[in-house]
């Protein structure tokens, strides 16, 4: 039985699995529902996400990954076991090789936790760790192996990774814990302070997707429901895009600043290449309305949203799988 190589975008918000020869076979939320009394896993992925904020006291919906790293090892292992079973990893493949992506600045201990979780849950023959912005750039169609500057801003659920790449490696990079989750928190906080209304994570995410913006040009409205902090009763209010722009301003300014810092540390020749090619936006956060224009104005370079930005990392892992055998030993260190 032949083994298949598997690429995993182990994201704070979503897990996307790419199988060599089959493409993307799984894309589900990184959520696990557990019975606190028995510690039994009740649901994983889409089914568990539907339970967020809607479960009885003894059932908790856990997101085992925070800020791009494992926050709960056992739950992460259970989640990966479920996903591997769902794609038939053990029945179809004999001990696959697995390539997993991680943020640029995680510690060796955090890397080890990711490696062990994959080894224990998928019966992997080998586990390779690769830096997320590099894989996202490849998935976005950038040729990072040329002696030329490429810049990517990958905005995921837990982290935003900014990197300039050349000759197949990262030249300058920065990783900040400001991304999709922080956007949701900022929206929840704004509505709580402004309207004395409590909403959940799912509602905040729906607002971000439906009417979220960081520019003046969007003028949409949306009715939302929550619990009134004064009366304790359910209430419906109408909010507009410009209120969401206001709530996201601080988070977006930190992403802009991180991008500026990386550009400022970039060698002049590579900066010139970036002016010609532009900066690529990847990850779910790239879909936030107006973000590409704000970054372009602030960085003074063209900013382009990659095609299918949410799948860039997963597609990149698929392309990197072809290099596992071909890369000389000097490059294998990139895989951990």
N, C-alpha and C positions, 0 to 999 in steps of 0.2 A: 504494500500500500504506500502510495506516494504521500509525502508530507507537503502541506501547502503553507506558504508564508502568509502571515496575517499582519496587517497594519492597524493600529488602534489610535484614534484621537480620544484620549482619556480626558474629556473636558469636565469642567466644574458644572456646566449646565447639561451637556449631552455627551453620550458615548457614541462614536461613529466607528464602525468596523469595516475594514477593506480586506477582502480575500483575493489573493493573486489569481488572476484568471476569471474571477467572477465580479470584481468591482465592489461597490459599496453594498453590503448585505444587511447592515443594521444601523439604524439611527434612532436612538431612544434617549429620553431624559435620564440623567444620573440621579435617580431617586429610588429609594428602597423603603417599602412599608414593612414595619416590624411590630410584632406583638410584644410589648415590654414585659409582660408577665412570663411568657414562655421563651422569649428571645427567638421565636420562629419567624422566618421571612415569609410574609404573606403575599407581597407583590413587588415587581421590579419594573422599572422603565415607565412606559406610557400608562400602564394600569396603576402604578404607584403614584404617578403625578396627579392622576385624577382624584387621589385621596388627600392631597396636600390641603391642609386647613379644613378638612371635612371628615375627620376620623374621631371615633370615641376615645376617651382618655387613655385606654390601654394600648391603642394602636398609634404609632408615631411614623410619620413619613420623613425619612432621613436622607439628606444629601451628603454622602460620605466623602465627597471631594470639596475642599474649600481653597480658594485662591490658587487653583491649579495643582494642588498637592493633596495627598491622602490625609484626611482628618480622622477617619475611622477605618482602621486596617481591615477588621473582620467583616464589616459591612461591604467594603470595596471588594473584598475577595468573594463574598456571596453574590454581589452584583455581577462581577465578571464571570463567575461560574454559571450563573443563569444565562447570560448573553452567549457564552461559548456553547452551552447546551442548545440554545435556541437556533444557532447557526449550524449546529451539528459538528462542532470543531473536533470533538474526540472520536466520533463515529466515522467521520469522513477523512480525517487527516491523522497521519501517524506523527505524533509529537511535532507540532508546527514550530517554526521560528517566528517570533513575534517582535515587531518593531513598535515601540510606544513613544509618544511625544510628551515633552514636559517643558515648562517655562525655562527661560535662559538662566535664571539665578537660583535654582533650587539647590539645596545642600546635598552632599553625598548620602546622608542618612535618608533624605526624602527620596532620592533616586533609588536607593536600596529597597525602600518600602514599595515603590512602584514595581520594581523588578520582581520582588518576592511575591507580591499579590498576583502578578501575571503567571509566574512559574507555578504557584500552588493552585491557581484556579483553572488554568488551561493546559496543564501538563506540557508546557513548552520545552522544546529541546534547547533553545537559546532565546534569550530576551535582550534586545538591543534598545538603548535609550537614545533618542535624538531630540535636539532642541527645536521647539515648536516654530519659531519664526522662519528657520531655515526650511523646514518641511512645508510650511504655508507658502513660502515664496516659490518653491518648486511646483506645488499644486496650483498656484496662480499662473503658471506658465513662464516664470522668469528663469533665464539661464544663469544660474548663480556660479557655474563652474568656469565661466570666462573671466579674464583679468579686467573686470569692469564692475562699477558700483551698482548695486541694486538695493533699494530700501523697501521694507515692508513694515506695516503697522497692523498687527494681528490682535483684534479686540474680541476676546472670548467672553466666558461667563465670569471667571474669577480674576483673570489677569489680562493686562494689555502688554504685549511684547513688541518692542520696537527694535529693529535691527538693520544694519547696513551690511551687505554680504558681497564678497568677491572671492574668486578662486575656490569656491565650494566651502567657504568658512565664514564665520561671523567676524567682522572687523570691529564694529562698535555696536553695543546693544544696551537696552534698559528694559526692565520688567517692573511694572507697577501693579498694585492690587486694586486698580480702578478699572472696572469693566461692566458687563451686563448686570451682574448682581448689585453693584453699587448704584447703577442707574435705577434699578427697581427700588432699592432702599431710599434713594433720594426722592422718588415719586411718592412713596408711602409717607415719608416724613413731611413733605410739602402739604399733602392732603390732610394729614393729621393736624398740622399747625394752622393751616389756612381755614379748614372747614370743620375741625374737631370731629373728623370722620375716620374710623379705623378700617383699612382695607388689607387684604392679604397679598402674598407674593404673586399669586396667579393673576389677580386683578391688576396689580402694578405692571406686570409683564404685558398683559393685554393692552393697557393704556400706552405703554412704550411702543408696542408694535403698531397699534391702530392710529394714534395721533401724535406720537413722539416726534420731536424735531429739535434742532439746535440752531435753526435759522428763523428769520422774520417772515419768510415767504409762505409758510403753511398756516392755514386758518381753519382747521377742522375742530369739531366738537364731539363729545362722547358722554353718554349717560353712564354713571357708575354707581354701584350699590355698596354699602358698607354699614358699619354699626356706629350710630351717633354716640359720641363719648359722654354727652350730657344726659340724654334720655335713656341710653342703652338700647334703643330700638333701631330696627333697620331703617335706612334712609337712602334716597336716590338724589344725586346731584349731577349737574352738568359742568364739565370742565373743558377747557379749550387748549389747543396746541401751544399757545404762547405761555400758558401757565407751566406746561411741561418743559418748555425751553428754559424757563426761569429756574425750575427745580434741578435741571441737569447742568446748568452753567458751570458750577464749581468742578464737577467731575470731568467735564469736557475740557476745561482749562488745564487740568492736571495732565490729561492725555496729550494736549497740544504742547505743554511744557516739556514733557518727557521726549516727545518727538524732536523738539528744538534742541534739547540737550544732546541727543544722539547725533543730530546733524552737525552741531558745533564741534563734536569730537571726531568728525569724519575727515580723513585726509582730503586736501583740495581737489586732487585728480578724480577721486571717487565722487565728490560733491558735484563736479561738473557733469559726470555721467548721470547722476540722479536728476539734474535739471533737464537733461535730454529725455530720459526714460520716464520720469515721474515716480511718485511713491504709490505703492499698491496697498489698498486696504483689504484685509481679510478678516474672517471671523464674523459671528452674528452681529457684533456691534457695528460692522461696516454698513449694515442696512439702515442704521439710524438716519433719518431724513436730514440732509444738509451737512452732515459731518464731513464729507469729502470737500465741500466748498469752504467750510471754516478752516480746515487743515491747510488747504491750498492757499488761502489768504494769509494765514499766519506764517507758513513755512516758505512762501514765495516760490513754490515749485508746483507742477501739475500733480494732482492726486486722483487716482483712478480706483474705482471699486472693482475688485476682481470678479470674474464670472463665478457664480455660485459660491460666494464668499464663505458660507457656513461649511462647505465641503472641501475647502482648499487643503486643510491639514490632512484629512482622510485621503484625498486624491494624491497628495504629496507623499504620504506613507506608501501608497501603492507604487508610485514611481521609484521611491527609495528602495523598495524591496528588490528591484532589479539590480541594485548596486551592492547588495550584501555579499555576493560572491566576487564581483568584479573589482571592488575597491581594494587597493594595495593595503598592506598591513599598517602603513603610516596613516591611512585614512580611517581605519577601523576604530580608532580611538573616538571618532565622532559618534559612534554608536554605543559608547560607554563600556 
